[in-house]
């Protein structure tokens, strides 16, 4: 891939709906995006099962646990296959921000050009090391967001990632 990479940040905005996910992919393609980025995480590692909240995946006013909310937002393997097929059909690349090592392991089976480190997790040096290793083994590029980091945290990140 050469030139400018225009990435449509889908994150978890499909709200657990495959139909919405594919509609977002088509809209991004129609807007001129060249790549799609989603978020992949292991809900049990990122959500408090006791914290109750409203959710875009539940009827208005119904409270569900933060863990259930995260589980409902997460893309299944079938969702990822549908995303992959639609991106290939449209000529788009796709990749994911992996928020933890198990999610990174899950994504390694996909032929992605990029692995993305979210700024909130670039201080998780075990995740950074695992991402660097995955990229080295597959020939992918690591994209690291640093918006939520200090200068010393960026230095530690670069010590693991090495020169560009």
Buried (B, 14 or more C-beta within 10 A) or exposed (E): EEEEEEBBBBBBBBEBBBEEBBEBBBEBBEEEBBBBBBBBBBBEEBBEEEEBEEBEBBEEEEEBBBBBBBBBBBBEEEBBEBBBEBBEEBEBBBBBBBBBBBBBEBBBEBEBBBBBBBBBBBBBBEBBEBBBEBBEEBEBBBBBBBEEBEEEBBEBBBEBBEEE
